[in-house]
Amino acid sequence: MKELSSLIKREIGKPSPIREIMKMAEPKNIINMGLNPEDVISFGGGWVDHYSPEDLREAYIRILSDKERFHASGGYSPTSGFDETKESIVNYSSILFNEKIEKENIIIGGSSTQLTIDLFRTLLDPGDEIILPDPTYANYYGQLSFVSDKIRIKGIPFLSQDWLYIEDKKEILSKVQEEMSKKRTKAMLLASPDNPTSQIIPDDFMKDLLKISRDTGTYLVIDYAYKTQYFSDEYPSYFSFSPLDYENLITINSNSKWGRGLGRRLGWIEASKDIINALERVQQTSILCPDTLHQMAFNEYMKDPKGLKKYIEDVRIDYKRASEITVQAIKKYLGFRHLVPQGGLYVSADVGEDSDNFVIRVLRNTGVIFVPGKGFGKTMKNGIRISYGPLVRKKEKIEEGLSRVGRYIHGK
Ligand SMILES: Cc1ncc(COP(=O)(O)O)c(C=O)c1O
């Protein structure tokens, strides 16, 4: 047989740490460790487990039970998505975040994962630089490598050695300024709420980033995968900003987390018309068009979105409660330094030793799964990510799992 591409040969030996630990936790491996797979409690998953809106489910039923509409859902949509879906997104953004955006500034894609790699293809040449906070979403590193191994990733520590997030704003901003002033620095990408820290980038800090990026002509890309999972009563004011306010702002959005659409995937990017136009060309080659059925159902749901605000409110309060239970149990049973979530699905905690070893030891001895932090960046070498997202409907498991780990590490 002839050889595979040098790209895949380079990347295949670098699977994500999340996949690694999940593989280790497969039932046959758990049995080999002398544990019962039914007793495993996983804090590993990066997903949500609340129910989708009933009105959305009913929208699917109406489409599926109508022969002609079901037939229509089997057709291609335009490459950048239906006009009606873009209108639905304009409406959704206005209802939830008081955001003003126009259809021309939106492209619908298959998911934010696909849109992110397509955006990298749109913005970055070999030799260009992108700024990422450290830690950050682990998949970005692999996605950038799959675009080119010659893209420079400049990681700026957002997590200090004392485990404080964005402790010294001035210092971070001056590093950003220095990097963005370089000709080859094209973009900075950050998530808010973030994965793995579940921190929300502070309002004044984001406004400073927007200013620096505007002054230097650099793109500021915000990944809003967890935008609806914010825990304070108010969202930061920049959640309302759009590329109509800042031409070089690009936001990546997803249907995965707000209405549990992880397996019914859709995403969208909001950007200047030039970027949208360019992305459309890239998307012709990557997915041809986004999913039609999911667009139709979303549009049907958004015809009468009375319940949307209340639904989001209930969901975010539910995740906030899960985060509080997790934090309390960490304090009670583990005693690790940790970040208190401001949104999202995770608690990052400092285990005080190389977390790869810690996670394996804990799994073997307790059947509890955490994600080791290294894959998110150097600052998380001794950190773990504890995900409460998948346990939101089984909150009692949070305390059960963390108390089990506590008994093990404290030798009780
Ligand atoms: C920060 C971040 N962005 C994007 C994604 C993936 O989103 P999607 O399901 O829309 O591909 C995730 C998934 O965990 C994430 O944590």
The ligand as a Gaussian input file, in Angstrom:
#p B3LYP/6-31G(d) Opt

LIG

0 1
 C      -15.221000      26.193000      23.185000
 C      -15.904000      25.216000      22.299000
 N      -16.134000      25.528000      21.021000
 C      -16.755000      24.678000      20.184000
 C      -17.194000      23.446000      20.609000
 C      -17.877000      22.530000      19.638000
 O      -19.122000      23.031000      19.302000
 P      -20.064000      22.383000      18.169000
 O      -20.845000      21.304000      18.826000
 O      -20.932000      23.492000      17.705000
 O      -19.179000      21.866000      17.103000
 C      -16.987000      23.068000      21.930000
 C      -17.429000      21.738000      22.381000
 O      -17.234000      21.290000      23.455000
 C      -16.316000      23.971000      22.788000
 O      -16.070000      23.642000      24.053000

